[in-house]
Each structure stands twice: as C-alpha cells, then as structure tokens.
Amino acid sequence: MSSIATPAFGRRRLRWSRLVIYGVMITFLLFFLLPVYLLLITSFKSFDQVSLSRMWDLPTSFSLESFNRAWNGGEGVIGMRGSFWNSVQLVVPATVISCILGSLNGYVLSKWRFPGSETLFTLILFGMFIPYQSVLVPLVEILREMRLYATIPGLILVHVVYGIPITTLIFRNYYATVPNELVEAGKIDGADFFGIYRHVMLPLSAPGFVVVAIWQFTSIWNEFLFGLIITNDPQLRPVTVALQNLSGSQFTQWNVQMAGALLVALPPLLVYIFLGKYFLRGLLAGSLKG
C-alpha cells in the first residue's frame, strides 16, 4: 500500500508546488503589466476623460487624437515626427558601426593574441564603468574642436565610442568559443588577417551580431542624456528628448504624453518581437559567456 500511496502523494505535492509557482509568477506579471495597461488606456482617451479619480477606467470612446497630436503636434505641443526620424538616422549607423568595430576587436583579442592584449582588453572594459556625467564637459569640448557638436554625426560618434566596450566583450567571448583550428586552417590556406575574418569568422558571427545589434539598438534608442546635451538644436534632438518636451510648461496633457511614450517604445518592442528568438539563440551560443 505504501508503495502505491507514496507516488500519488508525491505527484499531488508536486502539482500544488507548481500551482504556487505559477500563481506567484502570474501575480508578478500582472503587477508588471499595470503601468502598461495604464499607458494604453490613457493614450486612447480624450483630455476631458483624464483624471486621477478615473485613471484606471476604460475610455468611454476610443480616440486616436492623442497619437496624432503627439506625432504631428498642435495646441502648444511640438510633435515628435521630426525627432523620430532623427533617432532613426542616429540609431541605424551607430548600431552598424558598433557591431563592425566590436566584431573586429573581438576577433583580434580572441584569435590574434599579442603582448599586452589582456591588459588592453581590461582597459577597454574599464570604459563600461565610466559614468556619462563625468565626461560631459570634456566630451563637449572635444566635439566642438572636431566641429561635430550639435550634429547627428557627433551623436553617432559618441554612441559608437561608448558602445565599443560592451560590443568588444560580447564578440570576444563569442569568438573564444570558435575552435582555433579553423583559424590555423585559414593560415595554412594562405588567408591573411582580413581573409580569415571574412571567410572563417564572419560566416559564424550571425548569433553574435544579433545580440549586439539588439543591445545597441535598444540602448541608443532609449538614451536621453547625450541627446539632451550634445544636440542643443531642437530640430536635431532624438525622440526621447522630444518625448520629455511633450509635458509642456503650464500643464501636462497626459493622454498625449502616454501616446508619445507608446510611439517611442514601439520600435524596440518590434525589434524584440521579431528578433527575440534569435537574441536568445545568440545568448545560448556563448555570446555572453566567458
């Protein structure tokens, strides 16, 4: 009897433990989604429906006027349309250049070791821990000397430089998982430095490029401080700065603010929806191991 009852008791206890785990997870999920729910329902409300007493209520009638005003502007609101395309012009080249430089750095530091390479790698990683605020003054002065201050190319340069440590780390650890025999075989076949990179390493780099591209795209798109300080011209500022300017000086149209926040969050969200599975594959392939 005990041999029969024990497995049943074990299955029952396992079932209850799973229910508890799922219940806790669902509770945390709902708590996490509460701000998203508030963001969505408020963005579809008209201004007269927005109040603290009715903040959790569904809109009595759905309206897209908040999105139109956040995008095109109107009634004291500067639209985000121009700033949105500023961010696109910023994030695409900055992400591509960061991926290429990080890939080359990782290739050199993992497969072409030289005296002092570990020290150089440590110094590169040190750049990850330098706060943005501590370098703003010299950064602005350098950009002025280069005639890149208050320009989109200047902002691209800043994000590329600040992205080098993390992209180098990811690619270096990813390339460390590639067998050295492949590099040696390329040398025997007469391939030079760039030949091995192009024909051996680059075809194997898709998971690493996906991880780095998603990381850099999200980080650059959501960045606020550099966009605020470096691009002092309102016509050149990225979309995160434009979103902050939606609040207004006299009062805040919360429905417009929420609609703008939803528009700003849409590109990174779409990137994760369509490339999320490749991001996980890249992580599991070793791009963040080491």
VMD Tcl script that draws the C-alpha trace (Angstrom):
set ca {
  {0.00 0.00 0.00}
  {2.74 2.46 0.91}
  {4.47 1.86 -2.42}
  {1.28 2.89 -4.20}
  {0.31 5.83 -1.98}
  {3.73 7.45 -1.89}
  {3.98 8.23 -5.66}
  {0.42 9.61 -5.61}
  {1.26 11.82 -2.63}
  {4.45 12.97 -4.40}
  {2.56 13.84 -7.57}
  {-0.06 15.74 -5.55}
  {2.62 17.72 -3.71}
  {4.40 18.47 -6.99}
  {1.13 19.65 -8.52}
  {0.47 22.04 -5.61}
  {4.04 23.37 -5.75}
  {3.60 24.11 -9.45}
  {0.32 25.88 -8.78}
  {2.01 28.05 -6.18}
  {4.89 28.87 -8.54}
  {2.52 29.71 -11.39}
  {0.38 31.80 -9.07}
  {3.37 33.84 -7.90}
  {4.58 34.29 -11.48}
  {1.15 35.42 -12.69}
  {0.90 37.86 -9.77}
  {4.26 39.42 -10.64}
  {3.27 39.51 -14.32}
  {0.05 41.37 -13.60}
  {1.89 43.80 -11.31}
  {4.46 44.40 -14.07}
  {1.74 44.98 -16.68}
  {-0.21 47.52 -14.62}
  {1.80 50.51 -15.95}
  {1.42 49.15 -19.49}
  {-2.34 48.91 -19.01}
  {-2.45 52.49 -17.71}
  {-0.31 53.64 -20.63}
  {-2.60 52.03 -23.20}
  {-5.97 53.15 -21.85}
  {-4.78 56.71 -21.18}
  {-3.34 57.12 -24.66}
  {-6.74 56.30 -26.18}
  {-8.63 58.76 -24.00}
  {-9.52 62.33 -24.79}
  {-8.20 65.02 -22.47}
  {-11.53 65.51 -20.67}
  {-11.51 61.81 -19.64}
  {-8.08 62.00 -17.97}
  {-8.21 62.39 -14.20}
  {-6.77 60.72 -11.11}
  {-10.20 59.52 -9.99}
  {-10.80 57.72 -13.32}
  {-7.26 56.75 -14.22}
  {-8.00 53.01 -14.17}
  {-11.27 53.28 -16.10}
  {-11.50 52.27 -19.73}
  {-12.10 55.15 -22.16}
  {-15.76 55.85 -22.84}
  {-14.84 56.31 -26.51}
  {-11.61 55.42 -28.21}
  {-9.81 58.28 -29.91}
  {-6.58 58.47 -31.91}
  {-6.33 62.23 -31.47}
  {-3.67 61.81 -28.77}
  {-1.42 59.91 -31.18}
  {-1.99 62.47 -33.91}
  {-1.11 65.34 -31.58}
  {1.95 63.54 -30.19}
  {3.18 62.80 -33.71}
  {2.28 66.00 -35.57}
  {1.93 68.49 -32.70}
  {-0.72 71.13 -32.16}
  {-2.23 73.28 -29.37}
  {1.09 74.09 -27.71}
  {2.59 70.64 -28.31}
  {5.65 70.13 -30.53}
  {5.20 66.89 -32.45}
  {7.74 64.08 -32.37}
  {7.73 63.24 -36.08}
  {10.99 65.04 -36.90}
  {12.70 63.78 -33.76}
  {11.59 60.23 -34.53}
  {13.44 60.31 -37.85}
  {16.41 61.92 -36.11}
  {16.55 58.86 -33.88}
  {16.34 56.55 -36.90}
  {19.23 58.41 -38.57}
  {21.16 58.09 -35.32}
  {20.49 54.53 -34.25}
  {20.95 52.71 -37.57}
  {24.51 53.84 -38.44}
  {25.59 53.84 -34.78}
  {24.41 50.25 -34.37}
  {26.02 49.05 -37.60}
  {29.37 50.73 -36.88}
  {29.36 49.46 -33.28}
  {28.74 45.91 -34.48}
  {31.57 46.05 -37.02}
  {34.12 47.57 -34.63}
  {33.13 45.24 -31.80}
  {33.43 42.25 -34.12}
  {36.91 43.26 -35.28}
  {38.06 43.95 -31.73}
  {36.70 40.64 -30.51}
  {38.38 38.83 -33.40}
  {41.77 40.39 -32.64}
  {41.59 39.89 -28.87}
  {40.45 36.27 -29.10}
  {42.38 34.87 -32.07}
  {45.40 37.16 -32.58}
  {46.87 37.43 -29.11}
  {49.84 39.79 -28.69}
  {51.86 41.06 -25.70}
  {49.61 43.28 -23.62}
  {46.38 42.12 -25.26}
  {44.81 41.13 -21.93}
  {45.76 44.50 -20.44}
  {44.25 46.27 -23.46}
  {41.08 44.23 -23.12}
  {40.83 45.16 -19.43}
  {41.28 48.85 -20.26}
  {38.57 48.64 -22.91}
  {36.18 47.06 -20.40}
  {37.01 49.82 -17.95}
  {35.16 52.17 -20.29}
  {31.90 50.41 -19.39}
  {32.13 51.72 -15.84}
  {32.81 55.40 -16.59}
  {29.65 57.40 -15.77}
  {28.34 59.56 -18.59}
  {28.08 62.59 -16.32}
  {31.80 62.58 -15.51}
  {32.88 63.10 -19.13}
  {30.23 65.52 -20.41}
  {32.37 68.66 -20.21}
  {35.49 67.26 -21.95}
  {33.26 65.40 -24.39}
  {31.51 68.60 -25.46}
  {34.86 70.39 -25.82}
  {36.28 67.60 -27.99}
  {33.20 67.61 -30.20}
  {33.48 71.38 -30.57}
  {37.11 71.03 -31.69}
  {36.07 68.37 -34.20}
  {33.15 70.58 -35.39}
  {30.73 67.77 -34.54}
  {28.95 69.37 -31.61}
  {25.18 69.79 -32.08}
  {25.15 67.39 -35.03}
  {23.76 63.91 -35.64}
  {27.23 62.59 -36.76}
  {28.67 63.83 -33.44}
  {25.99 61.94 -31.53}
  {26.67 58.84 -33.65}
  {30.38 59.07 -32.79}
  {29.64 59.30 -29.07}
  {27.39 56.24 -29.08}
  {29.87 54.23 -31.16}
  {32.71 55.04 -28.77}
  {30.63 54.23 -25.70}
  {29.40 51.02 -27.34}
  {32.89 49.64 -28.04}
  {33.44 48.09 -24.56}
  {30.23 46.03 -24.46}
  {30.37 45.03 -28.13}
  {34.02 44.01 -27.77}
  {33.19 41.94 -24.70}
  {30.33 40.12 -26.39}
  {32.23 39.34 -29.59}
  {35.46 38.45 -27.81}
  {33.67 35.89 -25.63}
  {31.72 34.61 -28.63}
  {34.80 34.16 -30.81}
  {36.57 32.40 -27.94}
  {34.14 29.50 -28.49}
  {35.22 29.17 -32.15}
  {37.91 26.44 -32.47}
  {41.41 27.79 -33.11}
  {41.90 25.04 -35.67}
  {39.68 26.96 -38.09}
  {41.98 29.97 -37.89}
  {45.06 27.77 -38.30}
  {43.48 26.10 -41.33}
  {42.87 29.52 -42.86}
  {46.50 30.48 -42.31}
  {47.66 27.27 -43.98}
  {45.44 28.04 -46.96}
  {47.20 31.40 -47.29}
  {44.47 33.67 -45.92}
  {45.64 36.88 -44.28}
  {44.17 38.72 -41.28}
  {41.11 40.06 -43.08}
  {40.77 36.93 -45.23}
  {40.34 34.75 -42.15}
  {37.90 37.23 -40.67}
  {35.83 37.44 -43.84}
  {35.76 33.78 -44.83}
  {36.02 32.00 -41.47}
  {34.83 34.18 -38.60}
  {32.20 36.36 -40.25}
  {30.00 33.48 -41.51}
  {29.91 32.14 -37.93}
  {29.08 35.50 -36.38}
  {25.32 35.79 -37.02}
  {24.27 34.98 -33.41}
  {26.81 37.46 -32.02}
  {25.71 40.19 -34.44}
  {22.06 39.70 -33.49}
  {22.81 40.02 -29.77}
  {24.99 43.10 -30.24}
  {22.58 44.75 -32.69}
  {19.58 44.34 -30.39}
  {21.58 45.52 -27.39}
  {22.95 48.59 -29.15}
  {19.69 49.48 -30.89}
  {17.78 49.42 -27.61}
  {20.46 51.28 -25.64}
  {20.92 54.04 -28.23}
  {17.21 54.46 -28.94}
  {16.36 54.84 -25.24}
  {19.33 57.05 -24.33}
  {18.43 60.55 -23.11}
  {21.41 62.37 -21.59}
  {23.69 62.57 -24.64}
  {20.76 63.54 -26.85}
  {19.87 66.37 -24.50}
  {23.40 67.76 -24.02}
  {25.04 67.22 -27.42}
  {22.19 68.20 -29.74}
  {21.18 71.62 -28.42}
  {19.19 72.34 -31.58}
  {15.54 71.22 -31.09}
  {15.40 70.27 -34.77}
  {18.15 67.65 -34.27}
  {17.20 66.14 -30.95}
  {16.30 62.43 -30.73}
  {12.84 61.21 -29.89}
  {13.48 60.60 -26.18}
  {14.21 64.31 -25.68}
  {11.14 65.22 -27.73}
  {9.03 62.97 -25.51}
  {10.19 64.87 -22.44}
  {9.21 68.12 -24.14}
  {5.64 66.88 -24.62}
  {4.93 67.55 -20.95}
  {4.51 71.30 -21.57}
  {5.27 74.19 -19.24}
  {1.80 75.09 -17.91}
  {0.04 71.73 -17.68}
  {0.53 68.18 -18.93}
  {-1.81 66.54 -21.40}
  {-1.36 63.06 -20.03}
  {-3.17 61.38 -22.89}
  {-0.73 62.95 -25.37}
  {2.22 62.12 -23.12}
  {1.16 58.47 -22.88}
  {0.55 58.25 -26.63}
  {4.02 59.67 -27.25}
  {5.57 57.17 -24.82}
  {3.83 54.34 -26.66}
  {5.15 55.57 -30.02}
  {8.68 55.82 -28.62}
  {8.51 52.33 -27.14}
  {7.20 50.76 -30.34}
  {10.48 50.30 -32.32}
  {12.40 48.45 -29.55}
  {9.30 46.40 -28.85}
  {9.02 45.37 -32.50}
  {12.72 44.52 -32.59}
  {12.30 42.15 -29.64}
  {9.11 40.64 -31.05}
  {10.67 39.76 -34.41}
  {14.26 39.10 -33.31}
  {13.79 37.90 -29.74}
  {14.24 34.23 -30.55}
  {17.49 34.99 -32.39}
  {18.60 37.04 -29.38}
  {18.12 34.00 -27.12}
  {19.94 31.78 -29.59}
  {22.85 34.19 -29.59}
  {23.00 34.17 -25.81}
  {22.86 30.38 -25.67}
  {25.52 30.15 -28.39}
  {28.00 31.70 -25.98}
  {27.99 35.36 -26.89}
  {27.76 36.38 -23.25}
  {29.80 33.51 -21.83}
  {33.37 33.61 -20.83}
}
mol new
graphics top color blue
foreach p $ca { graphics top sphere $p radius 0.5 }
foreach p [lrange $ca 0 end-1] q [lrange $ca 1 end] { graphics top cylinder $p $q radius 0.2 }
display resetview
